[in-house]
Amino acid sequence: MTDMKLNQEKKAWNTVRPARQKTARNLIEDEAAFTADETLLRLRSDALGLVEREAEARLQIYGRNQVEHDKAPPALVQLIQAFNNPFIYVLLALALVSFFTDYWMPLRHGEETDLTGVIIIVTMVTLSGLLRFWQEFRTNKAAQALKSMVRTTATVLRRESVQQAPQKQEVDITSLVPGDIIYLSAGELVPADVRLLDSRDLFISQADSDGRIAAGEEI
């Protein structure tokens, strides 16, 4: 869970990283029972934000603030999966039947054989699988390229040292760590699970939970 401080509109704090044995929902409910000062104490943070050295150390301990997405399988695996299709199975079954009726049985009886039907069906299977593979391969490549181009930042409060005054700075949301103070304004992305500490004119859309279309003022 990540706490944030919302300047002007909202303010919150980075919370402790969820333990593996608890769900994110349980951790959020547990954290709500503590006061803001208790949350800061539990996170070993304060209202002036983290020191840069401490933020770097926590990043090494907890890892980056990002959701792990399934990576696209290798090209060879995608090629094999492209032929894993019920329609292709039907065509292969037809090709097998055509092979026995038009080639194998006539060959055993000394009659004229014909592989035209088998060749046509196998060609259809090959083209269908290759086209499907090429489309999915290009789609995966485009999705990966798009992800690498998109960079989302958040405004945090940090200090170079304990003696220096805190300053707001833009950091990549993947660099957020438990204990960070994050400032949000209207329309900005909430980059993690947060604990609100201060807010002004805070409106939240809860259409997914209660069906209300209009955003309601919460704090």
HUBEL-V20782 format. One record per residue. RES is the residue in one small letter. SS is DSSP state (helix for helix, strand for strand, loop for the rest). PSI is psi in whole degrees, -180 to 180 (none if undefined). NEAR is the number of other ideal C-beta (glycine too) atoms within 10 Angstrom. Layout:
((RES,SS,PSI,NEAR) (RES,SS,PSI,NEAR))
This chain:
((m,loop,140,20) (t,loop,128,25) (d,loop,155,28) (m,loop,155,29) (k,loop,120,26) (l,loop,111,25) (n,loop,138,18) (q,loop,-69,13) (e,loop,-46,18) (k,strand,158,27) (k,strand,136,25) (a,strand,173,26) (w,strand,150,27) (n,strand,131,31) (t,loop,176,25) (v,loop,150,19) (r,loop,135,19) (p,loop,139,18) (a,loop,154,9) (r,loop,-29,6) (q,loop,-7,6) (k,loop,150,12) (t,loop,163,11) (a,helix,-37,10) (r,helix,-43,10) (n,helix,-40,12) (l,helix,-38,17) (i,helix,-43,16) (e,helix,-40,11) (d,helix,-42,14) (e,helix,-29,21) (a,loop,-19,10) (a,loop,-13,7) (f,loop,153,14) (t,loop,170,8) (a,helix,-42,16) (d,helix,-38,11) (e,helix,-37,11) (t,helix,-43,22) (l,helix,-41,20) (l,helix,-42,12) (r,helix,-31,14) (l,helix,-2,23) (r,loop,50,12) (s,loop,179,23) (d,loop,180,15) (a,loop,-13,15) (l,loop,0,14) (g,loop,173,23) (l,strand,153,25) (v,strand,144,18) (e,helix,-42,14) (r,helix,-39,12) (e,helix,-39,17) (a,helix,-41,21) (e,helix,-39,13) (a,helix,-41,13) (r,helix,-33,21) (l,helix,-37,16) (q,helix,-35,8) (i,helix,-51,10) (y,helix,-16,15) (g,loop,-179,12) (r,loop,151,12) (n,loop,80,22) (q,loop,155,13) (v,loop,129,5) (e,loop,124,7) (h,loop,149,9) (d,loop,130,5) (k,loop,150,8) (a,loop,137,15) (p,loop,163,13) (p,loop,160,9) (a,helix,-38,11) (l,helix,-40,8) (v,helix,-41,10) (q,helix,-38,16) (l,helix,-43,17) (i,helix,-42,13) (q,helix,-27,14) (a,helix,-26,19) (f,loop,-1,16) (n,loop,78,10) (n,loop,134,14) (p,helix,-38,7) (f,helix,-40,11) (i,helix,-37,17) (y,helix,-40,12) (v,helix,-44,12) (l,helix,-40,17) (l,helix,-38,14) (a,helix,-42,11) (l,helix,-39,16) (a,helix,-39,18) (l,helix,-43,13) (v,helix,-44,13) (s,helix,-35,20) (f,helix,-43,17) (f,helix,-41,11) (t,helix,-33,13) (d,helix,-14,17) (y,helix,-56,16) (w,helix,-51,13) (m,helix,-45,12) (p,helix,-35,14) (l,helix,-39,11) (r,helix,-29,8) (h,loop,7,7) (g,loop,21,6) (e,loop,173,9) (e,loop,135,7) (t,loop,158,12) (d,loop,116,13) (l,loop,12,12) (t,helix,-47,11) (g,helix,-42,16) (v,helix,-44,19) (i,helix,-43,12) (i,helix,-46,14) (i,helix,-44,20) (v,helix,-38,16) (t,helix,-42,11) (m,helix,-43,15) (v,helix,-45,20) (t,helix,-47,12) (l,helix,-41,10) (s,helix,-46,16) (g,helix,-42,18) (l,helix,-41,13) (l,helix,-43,11) (r,helix,-42,19) (f,helix,-45,17) (w,helix,-41,13) (q,helix,-46,11) (e,helix,-36,16) (f,helix,-45,15) (r,helix,-38,10) (t,helix,-45,11) (n,helix,-41,15) (k,helix,-42,11) (a,helix,-40,10) (a,helix,-42,12) (q,helix,-40,13) (a,helix,-39,9) (l,helix,-41,9) (k,helix,-38,10) (s,helix,-24,8) (m,helix,-30,7) (v,loop,126,6) (r,loop,118,9) (t,loop,133,10) (t,strand,165,15) (a,strand,152,24) (t,strand,120,18) (v,strand,162,26) (l,strand,115,19) (r,strand,165,19) (r,strand,149,18) (e,loop,-36,12) (s,loop,170,8) (v,loop,-33,10) (q,loop,-25,7) (q,loop,156,12) (a,loop,145,7) (p,loop,150,17) (q,strand,147,11) (k,strand,141,14) (q,strand,151,13) (e,strand,127,8) (v,strand,155,18) (d,strand,140,14) (i,helix,-22,19) (t,helix,-14,16) (s,helix,1,16) (l,loop,144,26) (v,loop,160,26) (p,loop,130,25) (g,loop,-11,24) (d,loop,143,29) (i,strand,123,27) (i,strand,134,29) (y,strand,135,19) (l,strand,147,24) (s,loop,173,11) (a,loop,133,11) (g,loop,-5,6) (e,loop,156,16) (l,loop,133,10) (v,loop,112,15) (p,loop,-4,23) (a,loop,178,22) (d,loop,128,20) (v,strand,163,25) (r,strand,117,23) (l,strand,129,18) (l,strand,-37,19) (d,strand,146,17) (s,strand,162,19) (r,loop,128,11) (d,loop,51,10) (l,loop,119,18) (f,strand,135,14) (i,strand,131,13) (s,loop,121,11) (q,loop,34,13) (a,helix,-34,10) (d,helix,-27,7) (s,helix,-40,8) (d,helix,-2,7) (g,loop,-3,7) (r,loop,129,12) (i,loop,-46,7) (a,loop,143,8) (a,loop,140,12) (g,strand,147,11) (e,strand,124,8) (e,loop,-41,11) (i,loop,none,14))
